[in-house]
Amino acid sequence: MPLFVVDVNRTQLFGAPLPRIDATTLASYTSHIYEGCEYGCNYCDGWGRHLRPFNEQIRLMPDIAPAASAELATINRRAVIGLTAESDAYQPAEQHYRRTRSVLRVLAAHGQPTVIMTKSPHVVDDIELLTEIHQRSLALVMVTVMSHVVDVQNKLEDKNISTVERLATVTRLKKAGLPVGVVIQPLIPYLNDTDYALTHLIEMIVAAGADFVHWDYLYTLNQRHRNRVYEALARIGNYPPSYMRNLYRDGMTIDRAYQQERNSALTRICDDAKLPVHPPYTLFAQRLDPRNELELTILHQARRDMLQGRDTLAISGQSLATKIAAGDLPMQELRNYAHYMLIRPAVQHVESTIP
Ligand code: SF4
C-alpha cells in the first residue's frame, strides 16, 4: 500500500505551455494529476526521475479544482490540455481521491480540449464528463499497450490489466462516441518489436476500433533507470545484455538505423491494416485553435515522412510547422509544400478565421 502525501508545495497544475505543441498527444499543456504511480511499470522512466520509490509514495496536489479553474482562465480555450505526463491519471488512487474527476469537471465546465493517456479501465467511469467535453471541443483518450504476450506483460507491467482488457476499454470508449488512439510503448528490441508480434498487436488494435496508433521506443533516462530495466529484462528469459549494449550505444536511445528499419516495417503493417499512424485531421478538425490544427497536420505529415525515411521532406515540414507556431502564415511556402493537397483543409480553415 503506497503512502499518500499532500504536497503543499505544488501550486500549479498545468504550468507553462509546452515549448512546442506535442504532435503525439496534440497537447499544448501537459500535466500530471498524481505525482508517483502505483502501477510502477518496470520500464517507466519515473523510476529514473525520482529518488524515492516511484510507486510507494503518491503525492496529491491540494485544492486541485480551484487551481485548475484559476489557471484555465489564462489559457487559450482551444489549446489542448494533456493529462499525459509522469503518472497514470486513473491509477488506483483515483478510486478513492477522485482528483482526476474533479479536474475533468473543471475542464468540462470550460469546454477545454483534453487528452488523457492511460492504461486503466477506470477511464470509462468518466465517460459522461469526457462526452461533455467532446461535445464542446475535443476529448481524446490514448490507451497504452506494449505486448500481446501475457508473460511479457506480467514481467514488465504486472500491476496493470491485460492488453486484451485494455483494448476492451478502447472499444467501450469508441462505442460512447469518443475518439481513441492506442500507443504501443515501449518498443523493446527483439522483445515486442518483431514483425510477428507487431502484426498480431496491430490486428488486435484494429479489431478494438482504435482511430490511430502511435509508438515509441524504450528510452533509459539514467543508470538507475537502466539497471531496473535490464534487471527486469533478464527475468524474461534468454535475452543477452549485449543486445542492449549494441543497440543502446549512448546508453539512453536506440540506434537510429535500427529504429528507422523498425519504423518502416511498422508503418507498412499499419498501412496494410488501414490504421492511421497519427491522429487523422478529421478527428480534431474544427475542434482546436485553427493554427494549432494546421501545425499538427503538418507535423503529422512530417512524422510520416520521417517514418518512411524521407528525411528532407520531414525537415521541410517541421520548419514550416515552426513558422506557424511562431505566428507566421507563409502562404506561398504552404502552397509549395509537397503535401499541400493533404493539408489544404487546415490551411483553408485558418484563412477563414482571418478578418
Ligand atoms: S502506468 Fe504509466 S506512468 Fe504509471 S508506472 Fe506505468 S508507465 Fe509509468
Residues whose N, C-alpha, C, O or C-beta is under 5 A from the ligand:
A	BS01	SF4	C37 Y39 G40 C41 C44 G46 E86 S87 D88 K119
